[in-house]
Amino acid sequence: MSITSASICAAADQLLGFVGFNAKSGRYIVRFSEDAFGLDVLAQSITPTCEFVWRTFTGERMNLDRARLQLLLEQNIDERLNISEPLKVYVRRTELAEISAERKRINA
């Protein structure tokens, strides 16, 4: 199977769970329900994982952020998050430019 930028973007859109910023620990954490975050995570910081990995670039253009994907990989819950091989390859291949795509955020 060849891995293309389209397959990487599709894999990013299939990520599961939610990410929120924990102010007390200063870290992003992952949960599988919006209601599972504690008081140390502000509601406005909670975003679907499939949106968390994209960083606004200009206008409707967004970059698929390797650093944010790496944060997810460090959670060691790849299967629950649905992190597939195209995303793992993308994170490893740092010599390639970040993927930039025109897209709109989905609502949680």
PyMOL commands that set and color helices and strands:
alter all, ss='L'
color gray80, all
select helices_A, chain A and resi 5-13+34-36+43-45+49-52+66-73+78-81+85-92
alter helices_A, ss='H'
color red, helices_A
select strands_A, chain A and resi 18-22+27-31+47-48+54-58+61-64+100-102
alter strands_A, ss='S'
color yellow, strands_A
deselect
rebuild
show_as cartoon
